Amino acid sequence: MDTITFVVLTGLSGAGKTTSLHALEDLGFFTVDNLPPKLWPELVKQVKQTNQAKIAVGIDVRTRDYLSTVLDCLAELKDMGIQPTVIFLDAADDVLVKRYNLTRRTHPLGKAPLSDDIVTERKALGPLRASADLVLDTSRYSAKDLIEVLRKHFGQHERFRLRLMSFGFKRGIPIDADNVFDLRALPNPYYDPELRPIDGRDERVQAYVFQGNTFAFYTQMREFIRDLSQMAEHSGRSSYTVAVGCTGGQHRSVAIAERLANDFAEVFSTTIEHRDVELALAEHQPKEEAESHA
């Protein structure tokens, strides 16, 4: 791996570091919070052995004694050919106080009053702020706003991910789906002896499923999924999961999921998973053949 993107995320507690780390993780970064800076070069060496090209490390006042080593460690990364990007998250003192009061969290320094902790923290993080490549004042940012800023900086080549899943209701509804569609009212190829042993990836099954009023139903569902996915993208999310189900997860759900993946290929970064199709196909194998695969 020749190129490593290395982001150091730091700033005042309550300014949005946790939200930012999660946003970078959604953008494909390998994220680590409060790893001692002296271990950063070793982290890069380990990551170079994988296909991971993007690293984000969080550091804040909780590291205390390690803060003094940050600038030297940044210089060491540059000697390794890595150009780290330091992002400093800041916010007005009164905004930080309001956020702490709202969440009822304790400041990492754990002293009282809170305003004194913030002053001490600003002083400790002063050298990092001075060396930052990007300072973001999050005083007027919502979580959505902050995520969008980071996506513009680091996700310009990332497309919103639409994950499509087919499944069978008799094997349970996927718990990780954002939306579930029931396709059991569509024409069922199971009752055609020639189609029963094959699945919805076959053109013959797809033709059977899309007979009658199916296409009109599919068109409405497709536009609904498009709208929901775009709303999720505009809210700051990086992905959305849609599950389509039939009885066994072999014919109708697979055919519809395949059609959706094809239609959305130019709109989103689309992945498809047929959760139950292999189990369903195994049910139609002769007993001796099924046992040979066991």
GUVEX-723391 format. One record per residue: x, y, z of N, C-alpha, C in turn; residue number from 1; residue in one letter. Coordinates in steps of 0.1 Angstrom, whole numbers, plus 2048, in hexadecimal, padded with zeros to 3 digits. Example, Ala and Ser with C-alpha at 12.3 -4.5 7.8 and 13.67 -1.06 7.14 Angstrom:
<pts>
PT n_c1 n_c2 n_c3 ca_c1 ca_c2 ca_c3 c_c1 c_c2 c_c3 num residuo
PT  884  7C7  84E   87B   7D3   84E  884  7DF  84E   1       A
PT  880  7EA  847   889   7F5   847  881  800  84F   2       S
</pts>
This chain:
<pts>
PT n_c1 n_c2 n_c3 ca_c1 ca_c2 ca_c3 c_c1 c_c2 c_c3 num residuo
PT  809  7F4  800   800   800   800  809  80C  800   1       M
PT  808  815  7F5   811   820   7F4  80D  82C  7FB   2       D
PT  7FF  82F  7FB   7FA   83B   801  7F1  839  80D   3       T
PT  7F5  83F  818   7ED   83E   824  7E7  84C  827   4       I
PT  7DA  84D  829   7D4   85A   82E  7D3  859  83D   5       T
PT  7DA  862  844   7DB   862   853  7D5  86F  858   6       F
PT  7CA  86D  860   7C4   879   865  7C5  878  875   7       V
PT  7C9  884  87A   7C9   885   889  7BE  88E  88D   8       V
PT  7B4  889  894   7A8   890   898  7AA  894  8A7   9       L
PT  7A9  8A1  8AA   7AB   8A5   8B8  7A2  8B1  8BA  10       T
PT  7A3  8B7  8C6   79C   8C3   8C9  796  8C2  8D7  11       G
PT  78D  8CC  8DA   787   8CE   8E7  77D  8C3  8E9  12       L
PT  77C  8BD  8F6   772   8B4   8F9  764  8BA  8F8  13       S
PT  75B  8B3  8F1   74E   8B9   8EF  74D  8C0  8E1  14       G
PT  758  8C1  8DA   757   8C8   8CD  753  8BE  8C1  15       A
PT  752  8B1  8C4   74E   8A8   8B9  757  89E  8B5  16       G
PT  761  89A  8BD   76B   891   8B9  765  883  8B6  17       K
PT  75D  87E  8C0   757   871   8BE  74E  870  8B2  18       T
PT  746  87A  8AF   73E   87B   8A3  747  87B  897  19       T
PT  752  882  897   75B   883   88C  762  875  889  20       S
PT  766  86E  894   76D   861   892  763  857  88C  21       L
PT  756  858  890   74C   84F   88A  74A  852  87B  22       H
PT  74A  85F  878   748   863   86A  754  85E  862  23       A
PT  760  860  867   76B   85B   85F  76B  84C  85D  24       L
PT  767  845  868   766   836   867  75C  833  85C  25       E
PT  751  83A  85B   747   837   850  74D  83A  843  26       D
PT  757  843  842   75D   846   835  769  83C  832  27       L
PT  76A  832  83A   774   827   837  781  828  83E  28       G
PT  782  831  848   78E   833   850  78F  828  85B  29       F
PT  79B  823  85E   79E   81B   869  7A0  825  875  30       F
PT  797  825  87F   798   82F   889  79C  82A  897  31       T
PT  7A4  831  89E   7A9   82E   8AB  7A9  83A  8B4  32       V
PT  7A3  839  8C0   7A2   845   8C8  7AC  844  8D3  33       D
PT  7B4  84F  8D5   7BE   851   8E0  7C8  846  8E0  34       N
PT  7CD  842  8D4   7D9   83A   8D3  7E5  842  8D6  35       L
PT  7EE  83F  8DF   7FA   847   8E1  801  84B  8D4  36       P
PT  805  857  8D2   80B   85B   8C6  817  853  8C2  37       P
PT  81F  84F  8CC   82B   847   8C8  828  83A  8C1  38       K
PT  81B  836  8C2   817   829   8BB  812  82C  8AD  39       L
PT  810  839  8A9   80B   83B   89C  814  836  891  40       W
PT  821  837  891   829   832   886  827  823  885  41       P
PT  826  81C  891   825   80D   890  817  80A  88B  42       E
PT  80D  812  88E   7FF   810   888  800  810  879  43       L
PT  807  81A  874   808   81C   865  80F  80F  85F  44       V
PT  81A  80B  866   821   7FF   861  817  7F3  860  45       K
PT  80F  7F1  86A   806   7E6   86B  7FB  7E7  860  46       Q
PT  7F6  7F3  85E   7EB   7F6   854  7F1  7F4  846  47       V
PT  7FD  7F7  844   803   7F5   836  803  7E7  832  48       K
PT  801  7DD  83B   801   7CF   838  7F3  7CB  834  49       Q
PT  7E9  7D4  834   7DC   7D1   831  7D7  7D9  825  50       T
PT  7CB  7D8  821   7C6   7E1   816  7C0  7EE  81C  51       N
PT  7C2  7F1  829   7BC   7FD   82E  7C5  809  82B  52       Q
PT  7C0  813  825   7C8   81E   821  7C5  82B  829  53       A
PT  7BB  82B  832   7B7   837   839  7B7  834  848  54       K
PT  7BE  83D  84F   7BF   83B   85E  7BB  849  864  55       I
PT  7B3  848  86F   7AF   854   877  7B2  851  885  56       A
PT  7BA  859  88C   7BC   857   89A  7B7  863  8A2  57       V
PT  7B0  861  8AD   7AB   86B   8B5  7B4  86D  8C1  58       G
PT  7B6  87A  8C5   7BF   87D   8D1  7B9  889  8D7  59       I
PT  7B9  889  8E4   7B3   895   8EC  7BB  896  8F9  60       D
PT  7B5  89E  902   7BC   8A1   90E  7BD  894  917  61       V
PT  7B5  88A  914   7B6   87E   91D  7C3  877  91C  62       R
PT  7CB  87A  911   7D8   874   90F  7E2  87A  918  63       T
PT  7DF  886  91D   7E8   88E   926  7F7  88D  923  64       R
PT  7FE  884  929   80D   884   928  811  881  91A  65       D
PT  809  87B  911   80D   879   904  80C  885  8FA  66       Y
PT  805  88F  8FF   803   89A   8F6  810  8A1  8F1  67       L
PT  81A  8A1  8FA   826   8A7   8F7  82E  8A0  8EC  68       S
PT  82A  894  8E9   831   88C   8DF  82B  88D  8D1  69       T
PT  81F  894  8D0   817   893   8C4  81F  899  8B8  70       V
PT  825  8A5  8BA   82C   8AC   8AF  838  8A4  8AA  71       L
PT  83F  89E  8B3   84A   895   8AF  845  889  8A7  72       D
PT  83A  883  8AB   835   878   8A4  82F  87B  896  73       C
PT  82A  887  895   825   88C   888  831  88D  87F  74       L
PT  83C  892  884   849   894   87C  84E  886  878  75       A
PT  84D  87C  881   851   86F   87D  849  869  872  76       E
PT  83C  86B  872   833   867   868  837  86D  85A  77       L
PT  83B  87A  85A   83F   880   84E  84C  87A  849  78       K
PT  855  876  852   861   870   84E  85E  862  847  79       D
PT  853  85C  84B   84F   84F   845  848  851  838  80       M
PT  846  85D  833   83F   860   827  830  862  828  81       G
PT  82C  863  835   81E   866   838  81B  874  83A  82       I
PT  811  87A  834   80E   888   836  801  889  83F  83       Q
PT  802  889  84C   7F7   889   855  7EF  896  854  84       P
PT  7E2  895  855   7D9   8A0   856  7D3  8A2  864  85       T
PT  7D6  8AD  86A   7D1   8AF   878  7C5  8B8  877  86       V
PT  7BA  8B3  87D   7AD   8BA   87E  7AB  8BD  88C  87       I
PT  7A9  8CA  88F   7A6   8CF   89D  798  8D4  89E  88       F
PT  790  8CD  8A7   782   8D1   8A9  781  8DB  8B5  89       L
PT  77B  8E6  8B2   77A   8F0   8BC  76C  8F5  8BE  90       D
PT  769  8FC  8C8   75B   901   8CA  75C  90C  8D5  91       A
PT  753  915  8D5   753   91F   8E0  750  919  8ED  92       A
PT  756  91F  8F8   755   91A   905  747  918  90A  93       D
PT  73E  922  907   730   921   90B  729  916  905  94       D
PT  72D  913  8F8   727   908   8F1  72B  8FA  8F7  95       V
PT  738  8F9  8FA   73D   8ED   901  736  8EB  90E  96       L
PT  734  8F5  916   72E   8F4   923  71F  8EF  921  97       V
PT  718  8F5  917   70B   8F1   914  70A  8E2  910  98       K
PT  714  8DE  908   714   8D0   903  716  8C6  90F  99       R
PT  71F  8CA  918   722   8C2   924  716  8C1  92D 100       Y
PT  70F  8CC  92F   703   8CD   937  6F8  8C4  931 101       N
PT  6F7  8C4  924   6ED   8BD   91D  6EF  8AE  91E 102       L
PT  6FC  8A9  91C   6FF   89B   91D  702  896  92B 103       T
PT  704  8A0  934   707   89C   942  714  894  943 104       R
PT  71D  895  93A   72A   88F   93B  733  897  943 105       R
PT  73E  890  948   748   896   950  754  899  947 106       T
PT  75A  8A5  948   765   8A8   940  771  89F  943 107       H
PT  779  89B  939   784   892   93B  78E  896  946 108       P
PT  78F  8A3  948   798   8A8   953  792  8A6  960 109       L
PT  785  8A5  961   77E   8A2   96D  77F  8AC  979 110       G
PT  782  8B9  976   783   8C3   980  776  8CC  980 111       K
PT  775  8D4  989   76A   8DE   98A  76F  8EC  98C 112       A
PT  769  8F6  987   75E   8F5   97E  762  8F1  96F 113       P
PT  758  8EE  967   75A   8E9   95A  762  8F4  951 114       L
PT  75E  901  954   765   90B   94C  774  90B  94E 115       S
PT  779  907  95A   787   906   95C  78D  8FB  955 116       D
PT  786  8F0  954   78B   8E4   94D  78D  8E7  93E 117       D
PT  784  8EF  939   785   8F3   92A  791  8FC  928 118       I
PT  793  905  931   79F   90E   930  7AC  906  930 119       V
PT  7AD  8FC  93A   7B8   8F4   93B  7BA  8EB  92E 120       T
PT  7AF  8E6  929   7B0   8DE   91D  7B5  8E6  911 121       E
PT  7B0  8F2  90F   7B4   8FA   904  7C3  8FC  905 122       R
PT  7C8  8FF  911   7D7   901   912  7DF  8F5  90E 123       K
PT  7DA  8E9  913   7E1   8DD   910  7E1  8D9  901 124       A
PT  7D6  8DD  8FB   7D5   8D9   8EC  7DA  8E4  8E3 125       L
PT  7DF  8EF  8E9   7E3   8FB   8E1  7ED  8F7  8D6 126       G
PT  7F8  8EF  8D8   801   8EC   8CE  7FB  8E4  8C2 127       P
PT  7F2  8DB  8C6   7EB   8D4   8BB  7E2  8DD  8B3 128       L
PT  7DB  8E6  8B9   7D3   8EF   8B1  7DB  8F8  8A8 129       R
PT  7E7  8FC  8AD   7F0   904   8A5  7F5  8FD  899 130       A
PT  7F7  8F0  89A   7FC   8E8   88F  7F2  8E1  886 131       S
PT  7E5  8E4  889   7DA   8DD   882  7D9  8E2  873 132       A
PT  7D6  8D9  86B   7D4   8DC   85C  7C6  8E1  85A 133       D
PT  7BD  8DD  863   7AF   8E2   862  7A9  8E4  870 134       L
PT  7A4  8F0  873   79D   8F3   87F  78E  8F5  87C 135       V
PT  786  8ED  883   778   8EE   881  771  8F3  88E 136       L
PT  76A  8FE  88D   763   903   898  755  8FD  897 137       D
PT  752  8F4  8A0   745   8ED   89F  73A  8F3  8A7 138       T
PT  73C  900  8AC   732   906   8B5  724  906  8AF 139       S
PT  723  908  8A2   716   909   89B  713  8FD  893 140       R
PT  71B  8F2  895   719   8E6   88D  710  8DC  894 141       Y
PT  707  8D6  88D   700   8CB   892  709  8BF  88F 142       S
PT  706  8B3  894   70D   8A7   890  70D  8A5  881 143       A
PT  701  8A7  87B   700   8A6   86D  709  8AF  865 144       K
PT  70A  8BC  86A   713   8C5   863  722  8C1  864 145       D
PT  726  8BC  870   734   8B8   871  737  8AC  868 146       L
PT  72E  8A3  868   730   897   85F  731  89B  851 147       I
PT  729  8A4  84C   729   8A9   83E  736  8B0  83B 148       E
PT  73C  8B8  844   749   8BE   842  754  8B4  840 149       V
PT  754  8AA  848   75E   8A0   847  75C  897  83B 150       L
PT  750  895  837   74E   88E   82A  753  895  81E 151       R
PT  751  8A3  81F   756   8AB   814  765  8AB  813 152       K
PT  76C  8AA  81F   77A   8AA   81F  780  89C  81B 153       H
PT  77A  892  820   780   885   81F  778  87A  817 154       F
PT  76C  87E  814   764   874   80D  75F  878  7FF 155       G
PT  767  881  7F9   763   885   7EC  763  87A  7E1 156       Q
PT  76A  86F  7E4   76A   864   7DA  761  859  7DF 157       H
PT  75B  85B  7EB   752   851   7F0  743  853  7EC 158       E
PT  73D  849  7E8   72F   84A   7E4  727  844  7EF 159       R
PT  71B  849  7F1   711   844   7FB  70F  835  7F8 160       F
PT  70F  82D  802   70E   81E   801  6FF  81A  803 161       R
PT  6FA  813  7FA   6EC   80D   7FB  6EE  7FE  7FC 162       L
PT  6EB  7F8  807   6ED   7EA   809  6DF  7E3  807 163       R
PT  6DE  7DA  7FE   6D2   7D3   7FB  6D3  7C4  800 164       L
PT  6C9  7BF  807   6C9   7B2   80C  6BC  7AB  809 165       M
PT  6BD  79F  803   6B1   796   802  6B1  78C  80E 166       S
PT  6A5  788  812   6A4   77F   81D  697  778  81C 167       F
PT  696  76D  825   689   766   826  683  768  834 168       G
PT  676  76C  834   66F   76F   840  66F  763  84A 169       F
PT  66F  757  844   66E   74C   84D  67C  749  855 170       K
PT  686  751  851   693   750   858  696  75C  860 171       R
PT  68C  765  861   68E   771   869  691  77D  862 172       G
PT  68C  788  867   68F   796   861  69C  79B  865 173       I
PT  6A4  7A0  85C   6B2   7A5   85F  6B1  7B1  869 174       P
PT  6B8  7B0  874   6B8   7BA   87E  6C0  7C7  87B 175       I
PT  6C8  7C6  870   6D0   7D1   86D  6CB  7D9  861 176       D
PT  6BE  7D7  85D   6B9   7DE   852  6B2  7EB  856 177       A
PT  6B4  7F5  84E   6AE   802   850  69F  802  84C 178       D
PT  69C  7FA  842   68F   7F8   83D  68D  7EA  837 179       N
PT  681  7E5  839   67E   7D7   835  671  7D8  82C 180       V
PT  672  7D1  821   667   7D0   817  662  7C1  816 181       F
PT  655  7C0  817   64F   7B2   816  64A  7B0  808 182       D
PT  650  7A6  801   64D   7A3   7F3  645  796  7F2 183       L
PT  63F  791  7FD   638   784   7FC  62B  785  7F4 184       R
PT  626  791  7F0   61A   792   7E8  61D  791  7D9 185       A
PT  62A  790  7D5   62E   790   7C7  62C  781  7C2 186       L
PT  62C  780  7B5   62B   772   7AF  636  769  7B4 187       P
PT  633  75D  7B8   63D   755   7BE  642  749  7B5 188       N
PT  64E  74A  7B0   654   73F   7A7  655  732  7AE 189       P
PT  653  731  7BB   654   724   7C2  64A  71A  7BD 190       Y
PT  63F  71F  7B8   634   716   7B4  636  712  7A5 191       Y
PT  641  716  79F   644   711   792  64F  706  793 192       D
PT  64C  6FA  790   656   6EF   793  664  6F2  78C 193       P
PT  664  6F9  781   670   6FB   77A  678  706  780 194       E
PT  671  70F  787   678   71A   78D  67C  718  79C 195       L
PT  675  70E  7A2   677   70C   7B0  686  70A  7B4 196       R
PT  68E  702  7AC   69B   6FF   7B1  6A5  70A  7AE 197       P
PT  6A1  715  7A7   6AB   720   7A4  6A7  72C  7AC 198       I
PT  6AF  737  7AB   6AC   743   7B3  6AA  74F  7AB 199       D
PT  6A8  75A  7B2   6A4   767   7AB  6AF  76E  7A3 200       G
PT  6BB  768  7A3   6C5   76E   79A  6C3  769  78C 201       R
PT  6BB  75E  78A   6B9   759   77D  6AE  761  775 202       D
PT  6B1  764  768   6A8   76C   760  69A  767  760 203       E
PT  698  75A  760   68B   753   75F  683  756  76C 204       R
PT  68A  756  777   683   759   784  67F  768  784 205       V
PT  688  771  77F   685   77F   77F  679  782  776 206       Q
PT  679  77C  76B   66D   77E   761  660  77A  768 207       A
PT  661  76F  770   655   76A   776  650  774  781 208       Y
PT  65A  779  789   657   782   794  651  78F  78F 209       V
PT  656  794  783   652   7A1   77E  646  7A0  775 210       F
PT  63E  796  776   632   796   76E  627  79E  775 211       Q
PT  61C  7A1  76D   610   7A7   773  613  7B5  778 212       G
PT  60F  7B8  784   611   7C6   78A  61E  7C8  791 213       N
PT  626  7BE  791   633   7BF   799  63B  7CB  795 214       T
PT  63C  7CE  788   645   7D9   784  640  7E6  78A 215       F
PT  633  7E8  78A   62D   7F5   78F  630  7F6  79E 216       A
PT  62F  7EA  7A5   633   7EA   7B3  641  7ED  7B5 217       F
PT  64A  7E6  7AD   658   7E8   7AE  65C  7F6  7AC 218       Y
PT  656  7FD  7A2   65A   80B   79F  657  814  7AB 219       T
PT  64C  812  7B1   649   81A   7BD  653  817  7C9 220       Q
PT  656  80B  7CB   65F   807   7D5  66D  80C  7D3 221       M
PT  671  80C  7C6   67E   811   7C2  680  820  7C5 222       R
PT  675  827  7C2   676   836   7C4  676  839  7D3 223       E
PT  66E  831  7DA   66E   832   7E9  67B  830  7EF 224       F
PT  682  825  7EB   68F   822   7F0  699  82D  7EC 225       I
PT  698  832  7E0   6A1   83D   7DB  69F  849  7E4 226       R
PT  693  84D  7E7   690   859   7F0  696  856  7FE 227       D
PT  693  84B  804   698   848   811  6A7  848  812 228       L
PT  6AE  842  808   6BC   842   807  6C2  850  806 229       S
PT  6BC  858  7FE   6C1   866   7FC  6BF  86E  808 230       Q
PT  6B4  86C  80F   6B1   873   81C  6BC  86E  826 231       M
PT  6BF  862  827   6CA   85D   830  6D7  863  82C 232       A
PT  6DA  864  820   6E7   86A   81B  6E7  879  820 233       E
PT  6DC  880  81E   6DC   88E   821  6DD  891  830 234       H
PT  6D9  887  838   6D9   888   846  6E7  886  84C 235       S
PT  6F0  882  843   6FE   880   848  702  871  848 236       G
PT  6F9  868  846   6FD   85A   846  705  856  83A 237       R
PT  70D  84B  83B   715   847   830  70F  83B  829 238       S
PT  705  835  82F   6FF   828   829  6F1  826  82E 239       S
PT  6EA  81E  827   6DC   81B   82A  6D9  80C  826 240       Y
PT  6D2  805  82E   6D0   7F6   82C  6C1  7F4  829 241       T
PT  6BE  7EE  81E   6B1   7EA   81A  6B0  7DB  819 242       V
PT  6A7  7D5  820   6A5   7C6   81F  697  7C3  818 243       A
PT  698  7BA  80F   68B   7B6   808  689  7A7  80A 244       V
PT  67D  7A4  80F   67B   796   813  66F  78F  80C 245       G
PT  671  782  80A   666   77A   805  665  76E  80F 246       C
PT  65E  764  80C   65D   759   816  66A  752  819 247       T
PT  671  74D  80F   67D   745   811  68A  74C  80E 248       G
PT  689  758  807   695   75F   804  69D  75A  7F8 249       G
PT  695  753  7EF   69B   74D   7E3  697  753  7D6 250       Q
PT  68B  756  7D4   686   75B   7C7  683  76A  7C6 251       H
PT  677  76E  7CC   672   77C   7CB  67C  786  7D0 252       R
PT  680  784  7DD   689   78E   7E3  696  78F  7DC 253       S
PT  69C  784  7D7   6A8   784   7CF  6A7  78B  7C2 254       V
PT  69C  789  7BB   699   78F   7AE  698  79E  7B0 255       A
PT  690  7A2  7BA   68E   7B1   7BC  69B  7B7  7C1 256       I
PT  6A3  7B1  7C9   6B0   7B7   7CE  6B9  7B8  7C2 257       A
PT  6BA  7AF  7B9   6C2   7B0   7AE  6BE  7BB  7A5 258       E
PT  6B1  7BD  7A3   6AD   7C8   79A  6B0  7D5  7A1 259       R
PT  6AE  7D6  7AE   6B1   7E3   7B5  6C0  7E6  7B4 260       L
PT  6C9  7DC  7B5   6D7   7DE   7B5  6DB  7E3  7A7 261       A
PT  6D5  7DE  79D   6D7   7E2   78F  6D3  7F1  78C 262       N
PT  6C7  7F4  791   6C1   801   78F  6C8  80C  797 263       D
PT  6CE  809  7A2   6D4   813   7AB  6E4  813  7A9 264       F
PT  6E9  80B  7A0   6F7   80A   79E  6FE  818  79B 265       A
PT  6F7  820  794   6FC   82D   790  6F9  838  79A 266       E
PT  6F1  835  7A4   6ED   83F   7AD  6F4  83E  7BA 267       V
PT  6F6  832  7BF   6FD   82F   7CC  708  825  7CA 268       F
PT  710  824  7D4   71A   819   7D5  712  80D  7DB 269       S
PT  70E  804  7D2   704   7FA   7D6  70A  7EC  7D8 270       T
PT  707  7E6  7E4   70B   7D8   7E6  6FE  7D0  7E8 271       T
PT  700  7C3  7E5   6F4   7BA   7E6  6F8  7AD  7EE 272       I
PT  6EF  7A9  7F6   6F1   79C   7FE  6E4  794  7FE 273       E
PT  6E5  788  7FA   6DA   77E   7FA  6DC  775  806 274       H
PT  6D6  779  811   6D8   773   81E  6D5  764  81E 275       R
PT  6C9  761  818   6C4   753   81B  6C3  74B  80E 276       D
PT  6C9  750  803   6C7   749   7F6  6CD  73B  7F7 277       V
PT  6D9  73A  7FC   6E0   72C   7FC  6D8  722  805 278       E
PT  6D3  727  810   6CB   71E   819  6BE  719  811 279       L
PT  6B8  723  80A   6AC   720   803  6AF  716  7F8 280       A
PT  6B9  718  7F1   6BD   70F   7E6  6C0  701  7EB 281       L
PT  6C7  700  7F7   6CA   6F3   7FC  6BE  6EB  800 282       A
PT  6B3  6F1  802   6A6   6EA   806  6A1  6E3  7FA 283       E
PT  6A5  6E7  7EE   6A0   6E1   7E1  6A9  6D6  7DC 284       H
PT  6B5  6D4  7E2   6BE   6CA   7DD  6B9  6BC  7E1 285       Q
PT  6BC  6B2  7D9   6B9   6A4   7DD  6C0  6A2  7EA 286       P
PT  6BB  699  7F2   6C0   696   800  6CF  692  7FF 287       K
PT  6D2  689  7F6   6E0   684   7F5  6E9  690  7F1 288       E
PT  6E5  699  7E8   6EE   6A4   7E4  6F0  6AE  7F0 289       E
PT  6E5  6B0  7F7   6E5   6BA   802  6EF  6B4  80D 290       A
PT  6EE  6A7  80F   6F7   6A1   819  705  6A2  815 291       E
PT  708  6A1  808   716   6A2   803  71C  6B0  805 292       S
PT  713  6BA  806   718   6C8   808  719  6CC  817 293       H
PT  713  6C3  820   713   6C6   82E  721  6C5  834 294       A
</pts>
